[in-house]
């Protein structure tokens, strides 16, 4: 599996005024697959808790957030709403690298 840090693609660039700025990281779309896992989060559970439990790597929390369109800055997941856990984090990391190597 490739390096898991999503920050490896957050480079520092100079803008037109010479100021240092962060290059945005482009995240892949994560299509639904037949072998994805669906769970109801426990009370007070966060994406990184699930990532640790399923992938043994809490830094992959963003894969779960991206797959579930969680972009509102919520820390805790709604325990009454089912969450999709993509079954192929390695493929997603490869796609992340491909997308960000283009820029």
C-alpha positions as CSV (number, residue, x, y, z in Angstrom):
1,X,0.0,0.0,0.0
2,X,1.4,3.5,-0.8
3,X,2.2,6.1,1.9
4,X,-1.0,6.9,3.7
5,X,-0.5,10.6,4.6
6,X,-2.8,12.8,2.5
7,X,-0.5,15.7,3.4
8,X,2.2,14.4,1.2
9,X,0.4,16.2,-1.7
10,X,0.1,19.5,0.1
11,X,3.0,21.3,-1.4
12,X,4.0,24.9,-0.8
13,X,4.1,27.1,-3.9
14,X,4.7,30.8,-4.6
15,X,1.8,32.8,-5.9
16,X,2.0,35.6,-8.5
17,X,3.0,38.0,-5.7
18,X,5.8,35.8,-4.4
19,X,3.9,34.8,-1.3
20,X,4.1,31.2,-0.1
21,X,0.7,29.3,-0.4
22,X,-0.4,25.8,-0.1
23,X,-1.3,23.9,-3.2
24,X,-4.7,22.3,-2.8
25,X,-4.9,18.5,-2.6
26,X,-7.3,16.9,-5.1
27,X,-9.3,14.0,-3.6
28,X,-10.6,11.2,-5.7
29,X,-14.3,10.3,-6.1
30,X,-14.9,7.1,-4.3
31,X,-17.4,4.9,-6.2
32,X,-19.7,2.5,-4.4
33,X,-18.5,-1.1,-4.5
34,X,-20.3,-4.4,-3.8
35,X,-17.8,-5.2,-1.0
36,X,-18.0,-1.9,0.8
37,X,-18.9,-2.2,4.5
38,X,-21.8,-0.3,6.1
39,X,-22.0,0.3,9.8
40,X,-23.8,2.5,12.3
41,X,-21.3,4.5,14.3
42,X,-21.2,4.1,18.0
43,X,-22.1,7.2,20.1
44,X,-19.3,9.8,20.0
45,X,-17.5,7.9,17.3
46,X,-15.4,9.8,14.7
47,X,-14.1,8.8,11.2
48,X,-10.6,8.2,12.6
49,X,-11.9,5.7,15.1
50,X,-13.6,3.7,12.3
51,X,-10.5,4.0,10.1
52,X,-8.3,2.6,12.9
53,X,-10.8,-0.2,13.6
54,X,-11.2,-1.2,10.0
55,X,-7.9,-0.2,8.3
56,X,-5.7,-0.2,11.3
57,X,-4.7,3.4,10.4
58,X,-6.5,6.4,11.8
59,X,-4.9,8.7,9.2
60,X,-7.2,7.2,6.6
61,X,-10.2,8.9,8.2
62,X,-10.5,11.1,5.1
63,X,-11.4,8.1,2.9
64,X,-14.5,7.5,5.1
65,X,-15.4,11.2,5.1
66,X,-15.0,11.5,1.4
67,X,-17.0,8.3,0.7
68,X,-19.9,9.7,2.8
69,X,-19.7,13.3,1.7
70,X,-18.8,14.5,5.1
71,X,-17.4,18.0,4.5
72,X,-19.2,20.1,7.1
73,X,-16.5,19.9,9.8
74,X,-18.5,17.7,12.1
75,X,-16.3,15.8,14.6
76,X,-18.7,13.1,15.7
77,X,-20.7,10.9,13.4
78,X,-24.4,10.6,13.7
79,X,-25.0,7.2,15.4
80,X,-28.4,6.9,13.7
81,X,-27.0,7.3,10.2
82,X,-25.3,4.4,8.4
83,X,-21.7,5.1,7.2
84,X,-20.1,3.5,4.2
85,X,-16.5,2.2,4.6
86,X,-14.8,1.7,1.3
87,X,-13.2,-1.8,1.0
88,X,-10.2,-0.8,-1.1
89,X,-8.2,2.0,0.6
90,X,-5.1,1.0,-1.3
91,X,-6.8,1.7,-4.7
92,X,-8.1,5.0,-3.3
93,X,-4.5,6.0,-2.2
94,X,-3.2,5.1,-5.7
95,X,-5.9,7.3,-7.3
96,X,-5.1,10.1,-4.8
97,X,-1.4,10.0,-5.9
98,X,-2.3,9.9,-9.6
99,X,-4.6,12.9,-9.3
100,X,-2.1,15.0,-7.5
101,X,1.0,14.0,-9.5
102,X,-0.7,15.8,-12.5
103,X,-0.2,19.2,-10.9
